[in-house]
Amino acid sequence: MFFTRFIFNKLLGWKVEGSFDKQIMKSVVIVAPHTSWHDFYVGAFARRLSKTEISFVAKKELFKWPFGAYFKWMGGAPLDRTEGQNKVESIAAIFSEKKEFRLALAPEGTRKKVDRWKTGFYYIAIEANVPIIPVSFDYKTKVVRIGEPFYPSGDLESDLPMLEQFYKGVVGKIPEYTQQVFLDKTT
């Protein structure tokens, strides 16, 4: 752990603010903004330092040789993104199969700039009856911030602005890919 902390804090200059409630064994962890592949190792360090088991899904192409075994070891599961599948139900079903399961997702669904989040994370949380925990990666301040659990009401239009509020002022690794709604502090 000393080595991890030394690399993350001293060499890379990052810190973690907040923590995961260990009593909450299942949740959807939304990590934003997701603008670069660098988010993977920032998240891996933060996860290790938080001493919390967190899993993720990623496009199945990442799980091929030579990196497939590594991504599985890191807690990843391949996701077939072929059209016509009910990914929300499939992913939500995993929660009922496990005693402890925290699923990290990027609500943008890509590293490129988007105008709006995809809403799958929200419906997975509703279907699995688990809270959403917001986490931000702010490259401007080099802070990974872990927020309080958010229990979705089922009213996406009311809940989404409350979740997005957590990310106000947060800047991704590639600033021009960061959603404008995060950068506009007055919105």
MODELLER restraints for C-alpha pairs under 7 A, 6 or more apart:
rsr = mdl.restraints
at = mdl.atoms
rsr.add(forms.Gaussian(group=physical.xy_distance, feature=features.Distance(at['CA:4:A'], at['CA:45:A']), mean=6.77, stdev=0.5))
rsr.add(forms.Gaussian(group=physical.xy_distance, feature=features.Distance(at['CA:5:A'], at['CA:49:A']), mean=6.93, stdev=0.5))
rsr.add(forms.Gaussian(group=physical.xy_distance, feature=features.Distance(at['CA:8:A'], at['CA:14:A']), mean=5.63, stdev=0.5))
rsr.add(forms.Gaussian(group=physical.xy_distance, feature=features.Distance(at['CA:8:A'], at['CA:45:A']), mean=6.54, stdev=0.5))
rsr.add(forms.Gaussian(group=physical.xy_distance, feature=features.Distance(at['CA:9:A'], at['CA:15:A']), mean=5.73, stdev=0.5))
rsr.add(forms.Gaussian(group=physical.xy_distance, feature=features.Distance(at['CA:13:A'], at['CA:142:A']), mean=6.65, stdev=0.5))
rsr.add(forms.Gaussian(group=physical.xy_distance, feature=features.Distance(at['CA:14:A'], at['CA:142:A']), mean=4.73, stdev=0.5))
rsr.add(forms.Gaussian(group=physical.xy_distance, feature=features.Distance(at['CA:14:A'], at['CA:143:A']), mean=5.66, stdev=0.5))
rsr.add(forms.Gaussian(group=physical.xy_distance, feature=features.Distance(at['CA:15:A'], at['CA:142:A']), mean=6.60, stdev=0.5))
rsr.add(forms.Gaussian(group=physical.xy_distance, feature=features.Distance(at['CA:15:A'], at['CA:143:A']), mean=5.10, stdev=0.5))
rsr.add(forms.Gaussian(group=physical.xy_distance, feature=features.Distance(at['CA:15:A'], at['CA:144:A']), mean=6.28, stdev=0.5))
rsr.add(forms.Gaussian(group=physical.xy_distance, feature=features.Distance(at['CA:16:A'], at['CA:46:A']), mean=6.67, stdev=0.5))
rsr.add(forms.Gaussian(group=physical.xy_distance, feature=features.Distance(at['CA:16:A'], at['CA:143:A']), mean=5.74, stdev=0.5))
rsr.add(forms.Gaussian(group=physical.xy_distance, feature=features.Distance(at['CA:16:A'], at['CA:144:A']), mean=4.73, stdev=0.5))
rsr.add(forms.Gaussian(group=physical.xy_distance, feature=features.Distance(at['CA:16:A'], at['CA:145:A']), mean=5.85, stdev=0.5))
rsr.add(forms.Gaussian(group=physical.xy_distance, feature=features.Distance(at['CA:17:A'], at['CA:143:A']), mean=6.93, stdev=0.5))
rsr.add(forms.Gaussian(group=physical.xy_distance, feature=features.Distance(at['CA:17:A'], at['CA:144:A']), mean=6.19, stdev=0.5))
rsr.add(forms.Gaussian(group=physical.xy_distance, feature=features.Distance(at['CA:17:A'], at['CA:145:A']), mean=4.74, stdev=0.5))
rsr.add(forms.Gaussian(group=physical.xy_distance, feature=features.Distance(at['CA:17:A'], at['CA:146:A']), mean=6.17, stdev=0.5))
rsr.add(forms.Gaussian(group=physical.xy_distance, feature=features.Distance(at['CA:18:A'], at['CA:145:A']), mean=5.94, stdev=0.5))
rsr.add(forms.Gaussian(group=physical.xy_distance, feature=features.Distance(at['CA:18:A'], at['CA:146:A']), mean=4.81, stdev=0.5))
rsr.add(forms.Gaussian(group=physical.xy_distance, feature=features.Distance(at['CA:18:A'], at['CA:147:A']), mean=6.54, stdev=0.5))
rsr.add(forms.Gaussian(group=physical.xy_distance, feature=features.Distance(at['CA:19:A'], at['CA:50:A']), mean=6.65, stdev=0.5))
rsr.add(forms.Gaussian(group=physical.xy_distance, feature=features.Distance(at['CA:19:A'], at['CA:146:A']), mean=5.75, stdev=0.5))
rsr.add(forms.Gaussian(group=physical.xy_distance, feature=features.Distance(at['CA:25:A'], at['CA:100:A']), mean=4.83, stdev=0.5))
rsr.add(forms.Gaussian(group=physical.xy_distance, feature=features.Distance(at['CA:25:A'], at['CA:101:A']), mean=6.25, stdev=0.5))
rsr.add(forms.Gaussian(group=physical.xy_distance, feature=features.Distance(at['CA:26:A'], at['CA:100:A']), mean=5.59, stdev=0.5))
rsr.add(forms.Gaussian(group=physical.xy_distance, feature=features.Distance(at['CA:26:A'], at['CA:101:A']), mean=4.71, stdev=0.5))
rsr.add(forms.Gaussian(group=physical.xy_distance, feature=features.Distance(at['CA:26:A'], at['CA:102:A']), mean=5.04, stdev=0.5))
rsr.add(forms.Gaussian(group=physical.xy_distance, feature=features.Distance(at['CA:26:A'], at['CA:130:A']), mean=6.19, stdev=0.5))
rsr.add(forms.Gaussian(group=physical.xy_distance, feature=features.Distance(at['CA:27:A'], at['CA:101:A']), mean=6.71, stdev=0.5))
rsr.add(forms.Gaussian(group=physical.xy_distance, feature=features.Distance(at['CA:27:A'], at['CA:102:A']), mean=4.73, stdev=0.5))
rsr.add(forms.Gaussian(group=physical.xy_distance, feature=features.Distance(at['CA:27:A'], at['CA:103:A']), mean=6.35, stdev=0.5))
rsr.add(forms.Gaussian(group=physical.xy_distance, feature=features.Distance(at['CA:27:A'], at['CA:130:A']), mean=5.10, stdev=0.5))
rsr.add(forms.Gaussian(group=physical.xy_distance, feature=features.Distance(at['CA:27:A'], at['CA:131:A']), mean=5.14, stdev=0.5))
rsr.add(forms.Gaussian(group=physical.xy_distance, feature=features.Distance(at['CA:27:A'], at['CA:132:A']), mean=5.77, stdev=0.5))
rsr.add(forms.Gaussian(group=physical.xy_distance, feature=features.Distance(at['CA:27:A'], at['CA:133:A']), mean=6.82, stdev=0.5))
rsr.add(forms.Gaussian(group=physical.xy_distance, feature=features.Distance(at['CA:28:A'], at['CA:102:A']), mean=5.77, stdev=0.5))
rsr.add(forms.Gaussian(group=physical.xy_distance, feature=features.Distance(at['CA:28:A'], at['CA:103:A']), mean=4.88, stdev=0.5))
rsr.add(forms.Gaussian(group=physical.xy_distance, feature=features.Distance(at['CA:28:A'], at['CA:104:A']), mean=6.04, stdev=0.5))
rsr.add(forms.Gaussian(group=physical.xy_distance, feature=features.Distance(at['CA:28:A'], at['CA:121:A']), mean=6.86, stdev=0.5))
rsr.add(forms.Gaussian(group=physical.xy_distance, feature=features.Distance(at['CA:28:A'], at['CA:125:A']), mean=6.07, stdev=0.5))
rsr.add(forms.Gaussian(group=physical.xy_distance, feature=features.Distance(at['CA:28:A'], at['CA:130:A']), mean=6.95, stdev=0.5))
rsr.add(forms.Gaussian(group=physical.xy_distance, feature=features.Distance(at['CA:28:A'], at['CA:131:A']), mean=6.37, stdev=0.5))
rsr.add(forms.Gaussian(group=physical.xy_distance, feature=features.Distance(at['CA:28:A'], at['CA:132:A']), mean=4.77, stdev=0.5))
rsr.add(forms.Gaussian(group=physical.xy_distance, feature=features.Distance(at['CA:28:A'], at['CA:133:A']), mean=6.17, stdev=0.5))
rsr.add(forms.Gaussian(group=physical.xy_distance, feature=features.Distance(at['CA:29:A'], at['CA:102:A']), mean=6.58, stdev=0.5))
rsr.add(forms.Gaussian(group=physical.xy_distance, feature=features.Distance(at['CA:29:A'], at['CA:103:A']), mean=5.65, stdev=0.5))
rsr.add(forms.Gaussian(group=physical.xy_distance, feature=features.Distance(at['CA:29:A'], at['CA:104:A']), mean=4.43, stdev=0.5))
rsr.add(forms.Gaussian(group=physical.xy_distance, feature=features.Distance(at['CA:29:A'], at['CA:105:A']), mean=6.16, stdev=0.5))
rsr.add(forms.Gaussian(group=physical.xy_distance, feature=features.Distance(at['CA:29:A'], at['CA:132:A']), mean=5.72, stdev=0.5))
rsr.add(forms.Gaussian(group=physical.xy_distance, feature=features.Distance(at['CA:29:A'], at['CA:133:A']), mean=4.66, stdev=0.5))
rsr.add(forms.Gaussian(group=physical.xy_distance, feature=features.Distance(at['CA:29:A'], at['CA:134:A']), mean=5.88, stdev=0.5))
rsr.add(forms.Gaussian(group=physical.xy_distance, feature=features.Distance(at['CA:29:A'], at['CA:135:A']), mean=6.84, stdev=0.5))
rsr.add(forms.Gaussian(group=physical.xy_distance, feature=features.Distance(at['CA:30:A'], at['CA:104:A']), mean=5.71, stdev=0.5))
rsr.add(forms.Gaussian(group=physical.xy_distance, feature=features.Distance(at['CA:30:A'], at['CA:105:A']), mean=5.01, stdev=0.5))
rsr.add(forms.Gaussian(group=physical.xy_distance, feature=features.Distance(at['CA:30:A'], at['CA:106:A']), mean=5.64, stdev=0.5))
rsr.add(forms.Gaussian(group=physical.xy_distance, feature=features.Distance(at['CA:30:A'], at['CA:107:A']), mean=6.24, stdev=0.5))
rsr.add(forms.Gaussian(group=physical.xy_distance, feature=features.Distance(at['CA:30:A'], at['CA:132:A']), mean=6.94, stdev=0.5))
rsr.add(forms.Gaussian(group=physical.xy_distance, feature=features.Distance(at['CA:30:A'], at['CA:133:A']), mean=6.19, stdev=0.5))
rsr.add(forms.Gaussian(group=physical.xy_distance, feature=features.Distance(at['CA:30:A'], at['CA:134:A']), mean=5.03, stdev=0.5))
rsr.add(forms.Gaussian(group=physical.xy_distance, feature=features.Distance(at['CA:30:A'], at['CA:135:A']), mean=5.95, stdev=0.5))
rsr.add(forms.Gaussian(group=physical.xy_distance, feature=features.Distance(at['CA:31:A'], at['CA:104:A']), mean=6.73, stdev=0.5))
rsr.add(forms.Gaussian(group=physical.xy_distance, feature=features.Distance(at['CA:31:A'], at['CA:105:A']), mean=6.07, stdev=0.5))
rsr.add(forms.Gaussian(group=physical.xy_distance, feature=features.Distance(at['CA:31:A'], at['CA:106:A']), mean=5.09, stdev=0.5))
rsr.add(forms.Gaussian(group=physical.xy_distance, feature=features.Distance(at['CA:31:A'], at['CA:134:A']), mean=6.29, stdev=0.5))
rsr.add(forms.Gaussian(group=physical.xy_distance, feature=features.Distance(at['CA:31:A'], at['CA:135:A']), mean=4.78, stdev=0.5))
rsr.add(forms.Gaussian(group=physical.xy_distance, feature=features.Distance(at['CA:31:A'], at['CA:136:A']), mean=5.58, stdev=0.5))
rsr.add(forms.Gaussian(group=physical.xy_distance, feature=features.Distance(at['CA:32:A'], at['CA:106:A']), mean=5.97, stdev=0.5))
rsr.add(forms.Gaussian(group=physical.xy_distance, feature=features.Distance(at['CA:32:A'], at['CA:107:A']), mean=6.91, stdev=0.5))
rsr.add(forms.Gaussian(group=physical.xy_distance, feature=features.Distance(at['CA:32:A'], at['CA:135:A']), mean=6.63, stdev=0.5))
rsr.add(forms.Gaussian(group=physical.xy_distance, feature=features.Distance(at['CA:32:A'], at['CA:136:A']), mean=5.15, stdev=0.5))
rsr.add(forms.Gaussian(group=physical.xy_distance, feature=features.Distance(at['CA:32:A'], at['CA:137:A']), mean=6.30, stdev=0.5))
rsr.add(forms.Gaussian(group=physical.xy_distance, feature=features.Distance(at['CA:33:A'], at['CA:136:A']), mean=6.64, stdev=0.5))
rsr.add(forms.Gaussian(group=physical.xy_distance, feature=features.Distance(at['CA:33:A'], at['CA:137:A']), mean=6.51, stdev=0.5))
rsr.add(forms.Gaussian(group=physical.xy_distance, feature=features.Distance(at['CA:33:A'], at['CA:172:A']), mean=5.33, stdev=0.5))
rsr.add(forms.Gaussian(group=physical.xy_distance, feature=features.Distance(at['CA:33:A'], at['CA:178:A']), mean=6.03, stdev=0.5))
rsr.add(forms.Gaussian(group=physical.xy_distance, feature=features.Distance(at['CA:34:A'], at['CA:106:A']), mean=6.18, stdev=0.5))
rsr.add(forms.Gaussian(group=physical.xy_distance, feature=features.Distance(at['CA:34:A'], at['CA:108:A']), mean=6.90, stdev=0.5))
rsr.add(forms.Gaussian(group=physical.xy_distance, feature=features.Distance(at['CA:34:A'], at['CA:111:A']), mean=5.27, stdev=0.5))
rsr.add(forms.Gaussian(group=physical.xy_distance, feature=features.Distance(at['CA:34:A'], at['CA:172:A']), mean=6.59, stdev=0.5))
rsr.add(forms.Gaussian(group=physical.xy_distance, feature=features.Distance(at['CA:35:A'], at['CA:111:A']), mean=4.17, stdev=0.5))
rsr.add(forms.Gaussian(group=physical.xy_distance, feature=features.Distance(at['CA:35:A'], at['CA:112:A']), mean=6.00, stdev=0.5))
rsr.add(forms.Gaussian(group=physical.xy_distance, feature=features.Distance(at['CA:35:A'], at['CA:172:A']), mean=5.75, stdev=0.5))
rsr.add(forms.Gaussian(group=physical.xy_distance, feature=features.Distance(at['CA:35:A'], at['CA:173:A']), mean=5.99, stdev=0.5))
rsr.add(forms.Gaussian(group=physical.xy_distance, feature=features.Distance(at['CA:35:A'], at['CA:174:A']), mean=5.67, stdev=0.5))
rsr.add(forms.Gaussian(group=physical.xy_distance, feature=features.Distance(at['CA:35:A'], at['CA:177:A']), mean=5.80, stdev=0.5))
rsr.add(forms.Gaussian(group=physical.xy_distance, feature=features.Distance(at['CA:35:A'], at['CA:178:A']), mean=6.70, stdev=0.5))
rsr.add(forms.Gaussian(group=physical.xy_distance, feature=features.Distance(at['CA:36:A'], at['CA:111:A']), mean=5.62, stdev=0.5))
rsr.add(forms.Gaussian(group=physical.xy_distance, feature=features.Distance(at['CA:36:A'], at['CA:173:A']), mean=6.14, stdev=0.5))
rsr.add(forms.Gaussian(group=physical.xy_distance, feature=features.Distance(at['CA:36:A'], at['CA:174:A']), mean=6.66, stdev=0.5))
rsr.add(forms.Gaussian(group=physical.xy_distance, feature=features.Distance(at['CA:47:A'], at['CA:54:A']), mean=6.97, stdev=0.5))
rsr.add(forms.Gaussian(group=physical.xy_distance, feature=features.Distance(at['CA:53:A'], at['CA:102:A']), mean=6.92, stdev=0.5))
rsr.add(forms.Gaussian(group=physical.xy_distance, feature=features.Distance(at['CA:54:A'], at['CA:75:A']), mean=6.95, stdev=0.5))
rsr.add(forms.Gaussian(group=physical.xy_distance, feature=features.Distance(at['CA:54:A'], at['CA:101:A']), mean=6.92, stdev=0.5))
rsr.add(forms.Gaussian(group=physical.xy_distance, feature=features.Distance(at['CA:54:A'], at['CA:102:A']), mean=4.92, stdev=0.5))
rsr.add(forms.Gaussian(group=physical.xy_distance, feature=features.Distance(at['CA:54:A'], at['CA:103:A']), mean=5.96, stdev=0.5))
rsr.add(forms.Gaussian(group=physical.xy_distance, feature=features.Distance(at['CA:54:A'], at['CA:104:A']), mean=6.57, stdev=0.5))
rsr.add(forms.Gaussian(group=physical.xy_distance, feature=features.Distance(at['CA:55:A'], at['CA:75:A']), mean=4.66, stdev=0.5))
rsr.add(forms.Gaussian(group=physical.xy_distance, feature=features.Distance(at['CA:55:A'], at['CA:76:A']), mean=5.71, stdev=0.5))
rsr.add(forms.Gaussian(group=physical.xy_distance, feature=features.Distance(at['CA:55:A'], at['CA:102:A']), mean=5.94, stdev=0.5))
rsr.add(forms.Gaussian(group=physical.xy_distance, feature=features.Distance(at['CA:55:A'], at['CA:103:A']), mean=4.94, stdev=0.5))
rsr.add(forms.Gaussian(group=physical.xy_distance, feature=features.Distance(at['CA:55:A'], at['CA:104:A']), mean=6.00, stdev=0.5))
rsr.add(forms.Gaussian(group=physical.xy_distance, feature=features.Distance(at['CA:56:A'], at['CA:75:A']), mean=6.27, stdev=0.5))
rsr.add(forms.Gaussian(group=physical.xy_distance, feature=features.Distance(at['CA:56:A'], at['CA:76:A']), mean=4.79, stdev=0.5))
rsr.add(forms.Gaussian(group=physical.xy_distance, feature=features.Distance(at['CA:56:A'], at['CA:77:A']), mean=6.36, stdev=0.5))
rsr.add(forms.Gaussian(group=physical.xy_distance, feature=features.Distance(at['CA:56:A'], at['CA:103:A']), mean=5.34, stdev=0.5))
rsr.add(forms.Gaussian(group=physical.xy_distance, feature=features.Distance(at['CA:56:A'], at['CA:104:A']), mean=4.96, stdev=0.5))
rsr.add(forms.Gaussian(group=physical.xy_distance, feature=features.Distance(at['CA:56:A'], at['CA:105:A']), mean=6.49, stdev=0.5))
rsr.add(forms.Gaussian(group=physical.xy_distance, feature=features.Distance(at['CA:57:A'], at['CA:76:A']), mean=5.40, stdev=0.5))
rsr.add(forms.Gaussian(group=physical.xy_distance, feature=features.Distance(at['CA:57:A'], at['CA:77:A']), mean=4.79, stdev=0.5))
rsr.add(forms.Gaussian(group=physical.xy_distance, feature=features.Distance(at['CA:57:A'], at['CA:78:A']), mean=5.73, stdev=0.5))
rsr.add(forms.Gaussian(group=physical.xy_distance, feature=features.Distance(at['CA:57:A'], at['CA:79:A']), mean=5.92, stdev=0.5))
rsr.add(forms.Gaussian(group=physical.xy_distance, feature=features.Distance(at['CA:58:A'], at['CA:76:A']), mean=6.97, stdev=0.5))
rsr.add(forms.Gaussian(group=physical.xy_distance, feature=features.Distance(at['CA:58:A'], at['CA:77:A']), mean=6.53, stdev=0.5))
rsr.add(forms.Gaussian(group=physical.xy_distance, feature=features.Distance(at['CA:58:A'], at['CA:78:A']), mean=5.44, stdev=0.5))
rsr.add(forms.Gaussian(group=physical.xy_distance, feature=features.Distance(at['CA:58:A'], at['CA:79:A']), mean=5.55, stdev=0.5))
rsr.add(forms.Gaussian(group=physical.xy_distance, feature=features.Distance(at['CA:59:A'], at['CA:78:A']), mean=5.75, stdev=0.5))
rsr.add(forms.Gaussian(group=physical.xy_distance, feature=features.Distance(at['CA:59:A'], at['CA:79:A']), mean=4.99, stdev=0.5))
rsr.add(forms.Gaussian(group=physical.xy_distance, feature=features.Distance(at['CA:59:A'], at['CA:80:A']), mean=6.34, stdev=0.5))
rsr.add(forms.Gaussian(group=physical.xy_distance, feature=features.Distance(at['CA:59:A'], at['CA:81:A']), mean=6.70, stdev=0.5))
rsr.add(forms.Gaussian(group=physical.xy_distance, feature=features.Distance(at['CA:60:A'], at['CA:78:A']), mean=4.28, stdev=0.5))
rsr.add(forms.Gaussian(group=physical.xy_distance, feature=features.Distance(at['CA:60:A'], at['CA:79:A']), mean=5.04, stdev=0.5))
rsr.add(forms.Gaussian(group=physical.xy_distance, feature=features.Distance(at['CA:60:A'], at['CA:80:A']), mean=5.67, stdev=0.5))
rsr.add(forms.Gaussian(group=physical.xy_distance, feature=features.Distance(at['CA:62:A'], at['CA:68:A']), mean=6.22, stdev=0.5))
rsr.add(forms.Gaussian(group=physical.xy_distance, feature=features.Distance(at['CA:63:A'], at['CA:69:A']), mean=6.97, stdev=0.5))
rsr.add(forms.Gaussian(group=physical.xy_distance, feature=features.Distance(at['CA:63:A'], at['CA:71:A']), mean=6.51, stdev=0.5))
rsr.add(forms.Gaussian(group=physical.xy_distance, feature=features.Distance(at['CA:63:A'], at['CA:78:A']), mean=6.28, stdev=0.5))
rsr.add(forms.Gaussian(group=physical.xy_distance, feature=features.Distance(at['CA:88:A'], at['CA:120:A']), mean=6.17, stdev=0.5))
rsr.add(forms.Gaussian(group=physical.xy_distance, feature=features.Distance(at['CA:88:A'], at['CA:123:A']), mean=6.62, stdev=0.5))
rsr.add(forms.Gaussian(group=physical.xy_distance, feature=features.Distance(at['CA:88:A'], at['CA:124:A']), mean=5.28, stdev=0.5))
rsr.add(forms.Gaussian(group=physical.xy_distance, feature=features.Distance(at['CA:91:A'], at['CA:124:A']), mean=6.92, stdev=0.5))
rsr.add(forms.Gaussian(group=physical.xy_distance, feature=features.Distance(at['CA:92:A'], at['CA:124:A']), mean=5.27, stdev=0.5))
rsr.add(forms.Gaussian(group=physical.xy_distance, feature=features.Distance(at['CA:92:A'], at['CA:127:A']), mean=6.01, stdev=0.5))
rsr.add(forms.Gaussian(group=physical.xy_distance, feature=features.Distance(at['CA:92:A'], at['CA:128:A']), mean=5.03, stdev=0.5))
rsr.add(forms.Gaussian(group=physical.xy_distance, feature=features.Distance(at['CA:95:A'], at['CA:101:A']), mean=6.20, stdev=0.5))
rsr.add(forms.Gaussian(group=physical.xy_distance, feature=features.Distance(at['CA:95:A'], at['CA:128:A']), mean=6.22, stdev=0.5))
rsr.add(forms.Gaussian(group=physical.xy_distance, feature=features.Distance(at['CA:105:A'], at['CA:121:A']), mean=6.90, stdev=0.5))
rsr.add(forms.Gaussian(group=physical.xy_distance, feature=features.Distance(at['CA:107:A'], at['CA:117:A']), mean=5.17, stdev=0.5))
rsr.add(forms.Gaussian(group=physical.xy_distance, feature=features.Distance(at['CA:107:A'], at['CA:118:A']), mean=5.57, stdev=0.5))
rsr.add(forms.Gaussian(group=physical.xy_distance, feature=features.Distance(at['CA:107:A'], at['CA:119:A']), mean=6.98, stdev=0.5))
rsr.add(forms.Gaussian(group=physical.xy_distance, feature=features.Distance(at['CA:107:A'], at['CA:121:A']), mean=6.56, stdev=0.5))
rsr.add(forms.Gaussian(group=physical.xy_distance, feature=features.Distance(at['CA:108:A'], at['CA:114:A']), mean=6.51, stdev=0.5))
rsr.add(forms.Gaussian(group=physical.xy_distance, feature=features.Distance(at['CA:108:A'], at['CA:117:A']), mean=4.63, stdev=0.5))
rsr.add(forms.Gaussian(group=physical.xy_distance, feature=features.Distance(at['CA:108:A'], at['CA:118:A']), mean=5.76, stdev=0.5))
rsr.add(forms.Gaussian(group=physical.xy_distance, feature=features.Distance(at['CA:109:A'], at['CA:118:A']), mean=6.37, stdev=0.5))
rsr.add(forms.Gaussian(group=physical.xy_distance, feature=features.Distance(at['CA:112:A'], at['CA:177:A']), mean=5.75, stdev=0.5))
rsr.add(forms.Gaussian(group=physical.xy_distance, feature=features.Distance(at['CA:113:A'], at['CA:177:A']), mean=4.11, stdev=0.5))
rsr.add(forms.Gaussian(group=physical.xy_distance, feature=features.Distance(at['CA:113:A'], at['CA:178:A']), mean=6.21, stdev=0.5))
rsr.add(forms.Gaussian(group=physical.xy_distance, feature=features.Distance(at['CA:113:A'], at['CA:179:A']), mean=6.46, stdev=0.5))
rsr.add(forms.Gaussian(group=physical.xy_distance, feature=features.Distance(at['CA:114:A'], at['CA:179:A']), mean=6.35, stdev=0.5))
rsr.add(forms.Gaussian(group=physical.xy_distance, feature=features.Distance(at['CA:115:A'], at['CA:179:A']), mean=6.21, stdev=0.5))
rsr.add(forms.Gaussian(group=physical.xy_distance, feature=features.Distance(at['CA:125:A'], at['CA:131:A']), mean=6.20, stdev=0.5))
rsr.add(forms.Gaussian(group=physical.xy_distance, feature=features.Distance(at['CA:125:A'], at['CA:132:A']), mean=6.55, stdev=0.5))
rsr.add(forms.Gaussian(group=physical.xy_distance, feature=features.Distance(at['CA:126:A'], at['CA:152:A']), mean=6.77, stdev=0.5))
rsr.add(forms.Gaussian(group=physical.xy_distance, feature=features.Distance(at['CA:126:A'], at['CA:154:A']), mean=6.86, stdev=0.5))
rsr.add(forms.Gaussian(group=physical.xy_distance, feature=features.Distance(at['CA:131:A'], at['CA:149:A']), mean=5.73, stdev=0.5))
rsr.add(forms.Gaussian(group=physical.xy_distance, feature=features.Distance(at['CA:131:A'], at['CA:150:A']), mean=5.37, stdev=0.5))
rsr.add(forms.Gaussian(group=physical.xy_distance, feature=features.Distance(at['CA:131:A'], at['CA:151:A']), mean=4.64, stdev=0.5))
rsr.add(forms.Gaussian(group=physical.xy_distance, feature=features.Distance(at['CA:131:A'], at['CA:152:A']), mean=6.78, stdev=0.5))
rsr.add(forms.Gaussian(group=physical.xy_distance, feature=features.Distance(at['CA:132:A'], at['CA:149:A']), mean=5.64, stdev=0.5))
rsr.add(forms.Gaussian(group=physical.xy_distance, feature=features.Distance(at['CA:132:A'], at['CA:150:A']), mean=4.99, stdev=0.5))
rsr.add(forms.Gaussian(group=physical.xy_distance, feature=features.Distance(at['CA:132:A'], at['CA:151:A']), mean=6.28, stdev=0.5))
rsr.add(forms.Gaussian(group=physical.xy_distance, feature=features.Distance(at['CA:133:A'], at['CA:147:A']), mean=6.06, stdev=0.5))
rsr.add(forms.Gaussian(group=physical.xy_distance, feature=features.Distance(at['CA:133:A'], at['CA:148:A']), mean=6.12, stdev=0.5))
rsr.add(forms.Gaussian(group=physical.xy_distance, feature=features.Distance(at['CA:133:A'], at['CA:149:A']), mean=4.64, stdev=0.5))
rsr.add(forms.Gaussian(group=physical.xy_distance, feature=features.Distance(at['CA:133:A'], at['CA:150:A']), mean=6.02, stdev=0.5))
rsr.add(forms.Gaussian(group=physical.xy_distance, feature=features.Distance(at['CA:134:A'], at['CA:146:A']), mean=6.26, stdev=0.5))
rsr.add(forms.Gaussian(group=physical.xy_distance, feature=features.Distance(at['CA:134:A'], at['CA:147:A']), mean=5.14, stdev=0.5))
rsr.add(forms.Gaussian(group=physical.xy_distance, feature=features.Distance(at['CA:135:A'], at['CA:144:A']), mean=6.92, stdev=0.5))
rsr.add(forms.Gaussian(group=physical.xy_distance, feature=features.Distance(at['CA:135:A'], at['CA:145:A']), mean=5.49, stdev=0.5))
rsr.add(forms.Gaussian(group=physical.xy_distance, feature=features.Distance(at['CA:135:A'], at['CA:146:A']), mean=4.59, stdev=0.5))
rsr.add(forms.Gaussian(group=physical.xy_distance, feature=features.Distance(at['CA:135:A'], at['CA:147:A']), mean=5.91, stdev=0.5))
rsr.add(forms.Gaussian(group=physical.xy_distance, feature=features.Distance(at['CA:136:A'], at['CA:144:A']), mean=5.56, stdev=0.5))
rsr.add(forms.Gaussian(group=physical.xy_distance, feature=features.Distance(at['CA:136:A'], at['CA:145:A']), mean=5.21, stdev=0.5))
rsr.add(forms.Gaussian(group=physical.xy_distance, feature=features.Distance(at['CA:136:A'], at['CA:146:A']), mean=6.80, stdev=0.5))
rsr.add(forms.Gaussian(group=physical.xy_distance, feature=features.Distance(at['CA:136:A'], at['CA:167:A']), mean=6.51, stdev=0.5))
rsr.add(forms.Gaussian(group=physical.xy_distance, feature=features.Distance(at['CA:137:A'], at['CA:143:A']), mean=6.20, stdev=0.5))
rsr.add(forms.Gaussian(group=physical.xy_distance, feature=features.Distance(at['CA:137:A'], at['CA:144:A']), mean=4.73, stdev=0.5))
rsr.add(forms.Gaussian(group=physical.xy_distance, feature=features.Distance(at['CA:137:A'], at['CA:145:A']), mean=6.80, stdev=0.5))
rsr.add(forms.Gaussian(group=physical.xy_distance, feature=features.Distance(at['CA:137:A'], at['CA:172:A']), mean=6.68, stdev=0.5))
rsr.add(forms.Gaussian(group=physical.xy_distance, feature=features.Distance(at['CA:138:A'], at['CA:144:A']), mean=6.32, stdev=0.5))
rsr.add(forms.Gaussian(group=physical.xy_distance, feature=features.Distance(at['CA:138:A'], at['CA:170:A']), mean=5.05, stdev=0.5))
rsr.add(forms.Gaussian(group=physical.xy_distance, feature=features.Distance(at['CA:138:A'], at['CA:171:A']), mean=5.13, stdev=0.5))
rsr.add(forms.Gaussian(group=physical.xy_distance, feature=features.Distance(at['CA:138:A'], at['CA:172:A']), mean=5.86, stdev=0.5))
rsr.add(forms.Gaussian(group=physical.xy_distance, feature=features.Distance(at['CA:139:A'], at['CA:171:A']), mean=5.79, stdev=0.5))
rsr.add(forms.Gaussian(group=physical.xy_distance, feature=features.Distance(at['CA:139:A'], at['CA:172:A']), mean=5.52, stdev=0.5))
rsr.add(forms.Gaussian(group=physical.xy_distance, feature=features.Distance(at['CA:139:A'], at['CA:173:A']), mean=5.43, stdev=0.5))
rsr.add(forms.Gaussian(group=physical.xy_distance, feature=features.Distance(at['CA:140:A'], at['CA:171:A']), mean=5.86, stdev=0.5))
rsr.add(forms.Gaussian(group=physical.xy_distance, feature=features.Distance(at['CA:152:A'], at['CA:159:A']), mean=6.53, stdev=0.5))
rsr.add(forms.Gaussian(group=physical.xy_distance, feature=features.Distance(at['CA:167:A'], at['CA:182:A']), mean=5.64, stdev=0.5))
rsr.add(forms.Gaussian(group=physical.xy_distance, feature=features.Distance(at['CA:168:A'], at['CA:182:A']), mean=4.34, stdev=0.5))
rsr.add(forms.Gaussian(group=physical.xy_distance, feature=features.Distance(at['CA:168:A'], at['CA:183:A']), mean=6.14, stdev=0.5))
rsr.add(forms.Gaussian(group=physical.xy_distance, feature=features.Distance(at['CA:168:A'], at['CA:185:A']), mean=5.82, stdev=0.5))
rsr.add(forms.Gaussian(group=physical.xy_distance, feature=features.Distance(at['CA:169:A'], at['CA:182:A']), mean=5.45, stdev=0.5))
rsr.add(forms.Gaussian(group=physical.xy_distance, feature=features.Distance(at['CA:169:A'], at['CA:183:A']), mean=4.92, stdev=0.5))
rsr.add(forms.Gaussian(group=physical.xy_distance, feature=features.Distance(at['CA:169:A'], at['CA:185:A']), mean=6.07, stdev=0.5))
rsr.add(forms.Gaussian(group=physical.xy_distance, feature=features.Distance(at['CA:170:A'], at['CA:182:A']), mean=6.18, stdev=0.5))
rsr.add(forms.Gaussian(group=physical.xy_distance, feature=features.Distance(at['CA:170:A'], at['CA:183:A']), mean=6.71, stdev=0.5))
rsr.add(forms.Gaussian(group=physical.xy_distance, feature=features.Distance(at['CA:171:A'], at['CA:178:A']), mean=6.14, stdev=0.5))
rsr.add(forms.Gaussian(group=physical.xy_distance, feature=features.Distance(at['CA:172:A'], at['CA:178:A']), mean=5.54, stdev=0.5))
rsr.add(forms.Gaussian(group=physical.xy_distance, feature=features.Distance(at['CA:181:A'], at['CA:187:A']), mean=6.64, stdev=0.5))
